[in-house]
Structures are given as C-alpha cells and as structure tokens.
Amino acid sequence: MAGQLNTFNPSPHLKASRTLRLKTFSFIFFLLLAGSISSAYSQTTGQKPTKMVSAKYSEVPLNTIKPKGWLLGQLNIMRNGTTGHLDEVYDKIKNDNGWLGGKGDGWEETPYWLDGAVPLAYLLDDRELKAKVLKYIDWSLDNQRPSGYFGPITKWERETGKKVTADSCMMGEDWWPKMVMLKVLQQYYTATSDPRVIPFMSKYFNYQLQTLQNCPVGKWTEWAQSRGADNMLVVQWLYGITREPSLLRLSSLLQSQSFTWSDWFFGRDWVIQAAAQQNGERWMTRHGVNVAMGIKDPAVQYHRTGDKKYLDALHTGFNDLMTLHGLPFGMFSSDEDLHGNAPTQGTELCAIVESMFSLEHAVAITGDTRYMDALERMTFNALPAQTTDDYNSKQYFQIANQVNIKRGVFTFSLPFERGMNNVLGMRSGYTCCLANMHQGWTKFTSHLWYATPDKGLAALHFSPNQVSAKVGKDNTMVTIDEVTSYPFSDKIEFNVSTPKEVAFPLHIRIPVWCREAAVVLNGQPLQKEKGGKIIIINRTWKQGDKVTVQLPMEVTTSNWASNSRVIERGPLVYALKLKERWEKGMDEKEGEYYNVFTTDDWNYGLIDSVVKHPGKAVSVKEIKPVTENFVWNISNAPIELQAWARKIPDWKIVNDVAPQPVTARDGLYMGKTEDKMEQVTLIPYGCTKVRIVAFPVVK
Ligand SMILES: [Zn+2]
C-alpha cells in the first residue's frame, strides 16, 4: 500500500536537476509503504541488535488523509488561530528567530510549533501556511554544517566564525530541540518527498554516531536525556528507508545514554515512588511530559530488537501509570510531576499531546487495541477541554473536577508564585504548551488510518475524513469517505470509490467499550463482533461499496479516586453542565488571561441507583447535529445526559479545588445530603471548562 505519491508538487526552490533523485526517493518510499519493510528489516548488520521486526501497521504519508466534518472545522479554527499565526503574535518565534539564522530563540518552541503547523499546512493543503513553515525547513536544510551538525548558529560559531565539526562537538548545543525538528522534517518528507531530507538526516545521524561518545545525549540538558526515544524513533524510521546498518547502532547507542523508561516501566518501583514522592529528587523521571514521551520508549525498543519483554514493559508501565495516576478524562496527572489520581490534581497540555504522539506510534508498532482506545479517550476528552474556542489560549494545567478556573496556587507540585498555571491565557504558565499544543489534533488526524503489511488499509481511530491511498497488488488508488459525527454518533459509514475492482483487506477497530458491533456491507448484515478487537474484511472491492459500522453506545459508570464515579457513553465521559462566567484579567508578565467561574451549584452526588443501573436510570438526548461549525463548548454540546442527584451541602471549595467528600467502604457518602432529588444535566467533558466529572455517590 502506498499513499498519494503522485501528488507531489515540486516547490519552486527545487531545481530541475533534482528530479531524478526525487523519483528515486519516491520509489524507495513507495517500496517502504508497499509492505516491503518486513523483508528489509531482516537484512540487518549481523551485529546486535539484529532482530528489527516489522511494525503491525505503518503510518501513511501526511497528505493521504483529508479531515472532514467537525474535524475539518477544528483544524480550520487552528489555522485561523495560533497554529496558523504563532510566528506573528508570539515574540519568541517572531523576533530574530534562531531557526532562521537569527540571534533570538533557538531552543524548543519554534520546532514545537512547526511540529503541529507542518501537518496542519499539508492536511488542509493550505498554500499560505505551507510557504510559512517552509522558510524554517529551508533554513535548517540549507544551513547544515559540513560535519552534519544542524540547527541555530551556536554562540561559539558566532564568536569564532567557525562551524561545529565532529571534533568540536562540545561547541555544539543541546541535542533536544533538534529531536523535535527531526519530527518536523519527517512529516514534511512524507508529504513532499523533498529529496533534501534523506541525505540531511543521514548526515546528521552520522554526526551523532561520531560524536555521542564525547558529547553524550545528556551533555547539555536532562531534557535530551529523558527524551532520547524521540531521536531513536526518527533514526529507525530512516533505517526503514535507507537500510543503513549504522542507524541501528546509533539507535542502540542513544538508548544506552537516555533515560531507561522501559526498565522503569517493567520494574514498577518508579511509578509507585512517583505516587509517594513529589520532592525535588530525580524529578525529571517523574516529570509528566517526560513520562508522556517515555511511553513510546518500549515500543521503539521492541521495534528495533524484537524482544517481547518490551511489549510487556509497555503494557505494565502504561497500566500502572493509569492506575496510580490516571484521571477520568483519559490522562494521568502531570502538574508538573506525576501526582496521584485525585480529581483535584492538574494535567499539563504538553503531557496530553505528547502522550497522544507516543500512543500513535505504540499503535503502529504493536497493533494493540488497548493503545487505540486510550488514544481516543484522551483525544476526545482531555484535549478539547484545555483550549479556548479560537485556539488562542490554553491552560497550563487542567483539573478533572474543575469548579473554577482562576489564579491561585491549587495543589500542584509546582506551586510557583505567580499562580497562573490554571488560568486560560496565551502566555500564562510556562509557554511550552502554547508552542506544543498544535501537534494534538493534527497528528490525531494523520493517524486515523494506517497501512497494513498486505497492502490494505486500517481504520484504527475514528472521525470524519477521507483517505486516498494505493492498495492491492496493482497499487490501485482508492478513496474511502468516512462519514460520521463520531465520537458523538455511534454510526460510521465507509464509502469506497475505486476506478476498478481491487482486492485488499480493510481493518476496522471495534472499541473496547462496545458490547457488540454490527457490520453491514452494501445493506446486508456481514458480521457482529465484540469490542476490543480489529475486524478484517478481505474482499474484492467495487466502486460504490459501502460498509456501515454500528457501535452501540451504552451509558456506563467507572470508578475513580475516593470512590468517585464517572458517567461514560462510548468514547466520551460526561461532566456536570454549569453556566460559565468568564472574567478577563491582566498580568504584568504573562499578559491577558481568563478566569472562569460558575453561578450554578456544582456540589452534587449521584444517586446510588443511577450508578448501579446507569443504562436504565440515565436518559440520553440528542440536542443538535454536529456540523463543520462545531466547537467544543457548552453551547454546542450535541448530547446531554440526565441523571438524578442530591446536593451535598458540606462539599465546598478549599484552596481553589473541591476535595472529594469522604465515603464509607461501600462507596457511599455518609454525611448530610439535601432531601430534594434533582435531575442534573451532563454534557461531554470536552465541551466543559468548569465542571464536576468524578461524582460522590449518595443514597
Ligand atoms: Zn507544556
């Protein structure tokens, strides 16, 4: 299977003489995606590690998938907001940028922004945004040093007029921001096949191989040391294209110098200690964003070595993480460190988008549906709740039971003085999230579909989109329209367009929460299947074929910290709908921001019988259709649930949060409740800013 390789349009900067090389690279890329990756991986060097295994699924090129419906609306909002314009409104990127050869910021934030702006530009096929991001890509590609080193001009280079060589590697600068730029270039290459990228990366990785003994990955920052798996990921991707044996040695060397996430995940003591300690000792190993990025480490090591112990490490580590630090919206606490599972802890936006990116790769390498379900849960619940409608402001930390958004110290493990971590602002909290948040929705879009090793397609995550790709033994270009308003709707239609009959497998994931899915082919029942599996439809497809997948969404409850209960339906968790009062503030250093309060009462406990029989006791109402104009906010919530509840008069705000009421062993709140039973309305968590999601249970 290959993507739309024939859609490459040479940019004006490409010289005609490059055409031949371009064709060569396109051909190699084609081979890679045509499923030959498995045989390629067996041709390793004879040195350890030798057992590179084929991934269960491969990523499709960036321009293979076109967002539609509400997802297109979301990406358009981002294009019109900061993703499309951060370089115009944010001084660090705007002023004399280091990644354009200037003396300004040359660390992580420009690559962070590009890591989302590049996929956005190609997913939307936006000429203006493509031209904008290309400036930074061109500068990096055109200013690689003869040694292979790249990135902003170093202080030493500026002072001496010399260039960093392998012998003078200590005059280079931090490896970390370059890891992000590699991710940017990888995505750019899948969209354009620009022939400059592969030689550039080969040269840089050769430089790394020559210099890492003298200038190890942690030489400049622990950030680089804790995030080495991102470097390895791109090295191994390049190996899939060039089969250059030294790349496997480099990846192995990077692993030996980086944080040993896989060992920690397997050993378990690390995650338990992180639940017990929030002090300054070894905090980088508990830092939520580092952990989020570390999730991919076992998958990357498994891919390179074929050692199944890494699959166990991933399974154990992820399960432990979500058990000890998990929150109802599908993420772990990260404020900034791992901080237990109380619904009053915070989660950093960077931790969400980095966890998503890690899982997108864990999904490809392992083919394990657990990571697909986990990815959808954080994408459809945690992600949309943390940004404003216009994608210009965000919270550094969101809280599950967030009864107000405001300035304050809260119970975060980084209570820095200004207290701006919870407010919605562009420059509030640390600014990493403002630069990094753009990779969330964009990469989720580009990972809706994967290629199968036998030249088919796999719909592993769902949202409205259209995919065009080459499938089957003759590489026939087919288009599949995925028509749905998932995650709000339980029905997904796949409409196939093909110029001729073509045999290929179509994989479709059945989410774990679905008791029994019904699959219909051209109006005829095809099969029924339980959740937590992937169905494979092997068939000769014809023009106009239609597969309809019905994923009945039942109302269920789940158990969280302090005997709290969460109401769920399908991929969404539901939170108490509360009127919002937005209040603008101004901070001298961190600029304009918003507090959000509610005038509604929020101190409800769910009635015991609702929790025991949610299918019967909770009513579901479809409020409005989901269109391209959809925005994740209370006025657009497409679905409302109604459930019986009682107020708990003593449940009050303490230190800006609502500490969970104490319950007895049977899970019930034993204190005083109001006599009156009331029907409360719940809406999708992602549509809320202030809310209760983890409810106490009352008689
Ligand atoms: Zn951040």
Boltz pocket constraint, residues with backbone or C-beta under 6 A from the ligand:
constraints:
  - pocket:
      binder: B
      contacts: [[A, 348], [A, 349], [A, 350], [A, 351], [A, 396], [A, 430], [A, 431], [A, 432], [A, 433], [A, 434], [A, 436]]
      max_distance: 6.0
